[in-house]
Amino acid sequence: MHNKRDRLYFSVIEEYFKNKSSLRKTAEKFNLHYQTVFKWIRYYRKFGGPPLFKPWNRPPPKIEFEVIKYKEHFPWHTLKQAHKLLLKKGIKISYRGIWDIWKRYGYCGFEKGKVSNDFTDFITLTKETKLKLIQAERLFNDGKIRESAKVLNSIFWMPKNELVLKVPEELLNTRRRMERVMMEFGKIPISEYVRKVKILHQKCIKNQWNYSALRIGLALLVALSWLGNPEEQKNGQKG
């Protein structure tokens, strides 16, 4: 849970970006000093998310990164195995802490009974992600395409969003390109789709992002089945 100050921060950022309110009107609405709102907006523009987003009991980014990296490298490991091996690396974190991180970054906690070959269907839209999307959309509409892409790329995983299709693909990082290609199924020639998915799959394998490789690999198998080439489908993961 976010504390009172965090919730106020969320409200101010959302009011300014989503409702396109001025700094002074935003300050008046929340009974804050103009300079306070100015500093918050400036910080948010620069970093894409202030430290106030972090709840008091949330692990430092360095630990979260290690927990995420572990899941990427060993997607088949259980919480117990993860806890044991992370402890050997000197990372003291509870089972619940590991689970919360995995869930927050879209690696677990999926809706029971829901089946889909599109992994973005299982990614939840957090408030932090929502605010970053608002900022990215505003930057894009203002013609600041690179700045918009930078904010988009600061998001870990996110559900479908049309802005990912609007921003030039060469400005997007691998996670955004993976989300983008899932949205392109049926919109571009299947041969081009397979080519793009293969490139992403190979990149995941090269970087040992095994969890992401499984995600994009499933999309590759589905796409190959549409090509109607059983042999290619069988060997698709090697291509």
QUIQUI-V340639 format. One record per run of one state. SS is the DSSP state (H for helix, E for strand, L for the rest). FROM is the first residue (numbers start at 1). LEN is the number of residues. If there is no record, write none. Layout:
BEGIN
ss=SS from=FROM len=LEN
ss=SS from=FROM len=LEN
END
This chain:
BEGIN
ss=L from=1 len=3
ss=H from=4 len=15
ss=L from=19 len=4
ss=H from=23 len=7
ss=L from=30 len=4
ss=H from=34 len=14
ss=L from=48 len=3
ss=H from=51 len=3
ss=L from=54 len=7
ss=H from=61 len=13
ss=L from=74 len=5
ss=H from=79 len=10
ss=L from=89 len=6
ss=H from=95 len=10
ss=L from=105 len=14
ss=H from=119 len=4
ss=L from=123 len=4
ss=H from=127 len=15
ss=L from=142 len=3
ss=H from=145 len=9
ss=L from=154 len=9
ss=H from=163 len=4
ss=L from=167 len=2
ss=H from=169 len=3
ss=L from=172 len=2
ss=H from=174 len=11
ss=L from=185 len=5
ss=H from=190 len=17
ss=L from=207 len=3
ss=H from=210 len=18
ss=L from=228 len=2
ss=H from=230 len=9
ss=L from=239 len=1
END
